[in-house]
Amino acid sequence: MSEKTNRNYVSLDNMKFRQLAKTDPELFLQQNPPPTIIDEIQYAPELFPYIKLSADQNRNIKGAFWLTGSQKYKLMEGVKESLAGRIAILDLMAN
């Protein structure tokens, strides 16, 4: 749990988490329930249909998942779910 946000934090840079996210996305989300920050999401686009399902089933929970990544273009090429109406994309630029 991140002290600043009161959210769980998991990074897909961790190969154990990445492998679980790719091979069993449903179990990954059960083990990392919202509110959760999933960092480096581009490594597991398999999560998106399950995140969409969660968002549809829990419409009253806003911001359940914060998805971050460092490779926007790689992320977008792997996305098959649009998550339309369920997602906001913010581009953050570092100096």
C-alpha positions in Angstrom: 0.0 0.0 0.0 1.5 3.3 -1.0 1.5 5.7 1.9 0.8 8.8 -0.3 -2.2 7.4 -2.2 -3.6 4.6 0.0 -3.4 2.4 -3.1 -1.8 -0.9 -3.7 1.2 -0.6 -6.1 2.6 -3.3 -8.3 5.2 -3.0 -11.0 5.3 -5.2 -14.0 9.1 -4.7 -14.1 9.0 -7.5 -11.5 9.1 -10.6 -13.7 7.0 -12.7 -11.2 4.1 -10.1 -11.4 4.5 -9.7 -15.1 4.3 -13.5 -15.8 1.2 -13.8 -13.6 -0.4 -10.8 -15.3 0.2 -12.3 -18.7 -0.7 -16.0 -18.0 -3.5 -15.5 -15.5 -4.8 -11.9 -15.5 -7.9 -12.8 -13.5 -5.8 -14.2 -10.6 -3.4 -11.2 -10.9 -6.3 -8.8 -10.4 -7.7 -10.9 -7.5 -4.3 -10.7 -5.8 -4.0 -6.9 -6.5 -7.5 -5.6 -5.9 -8.4 -1.9 -6.3 -7.5 0.7 -5.6 -4.3 -0.3 -7.4 -1.5 1.3 -9.4 -0.2 -1.0 -12.0 3.1 0.3 -13.3 4.6 -0.6 -16.7 1.2 -1.9 -17.9 2.5 -2.1 -21.5 4.2 -5.4 -20.6 0.8 -7.1 -20.0 -2.0 -6.0 -22.4 -3.7 -9.2 -21.4 -5.0 -7.3 -18.3 -7.1 -4.9 -20.3 -10.2 -7.1 -20.9 -10.2 -8.0 -17.2 -9.8 -4.4 -16.1 -12.7 -3.5 -18.5 -14.9 -6.3 -16.8 -14.0 -5.0 -13.4 -14.9 -1.4 -14.4 -18.2 -2.6 -15.8 -19.1 -4.6 -12.7 -18.1 -1.8 -10.3 -19.2 1.4 -12.1 -19.6 3.2 -8.7 -15.9 2.9 -8.0 -14.1 5.7 -9.8 -10.3 5.4 -10.4 -10.1 1.8 -9.2 -7.0 1.2 -11.4 -4.3 3.7 -12.2 -2.3 2.3 -15.1 1.2 3.8 -15.8 3.9 3.0 -18.2 6.9 4.4 -19.9 6.3 3.1 -23.4 3.1 4.6 -24.7 3.4 3.4 -28.3 4.2 -0.2 -27.3 1.2 -0.1 -24.9 -1.2 1.2 -27.5 -0.2 -1.4 -30.2 -1.0 -4.2 -27.8 -4.4 -2.9 -26.7 -7.4 -4.6 -28.2 -9.9 -3.2 -25.7 -10.6 0.5 -26.2 -11.9 1.0 -22.6 -14.0 3.8 -24.1 -15.9 5.6 -21.3 -13.8 3.8 -18.7 -10.4 5.5 -19.1 -8.6 8.8 -19.0 -5.2 9.1 -20.6 -2.7 11.7 -19.2 0.6 12.3 -20.9 3.2 13.4 -18.4 6.4 14.9 -19.7 9.6 14.8 -17.6 12.1 17.6 -18.0 
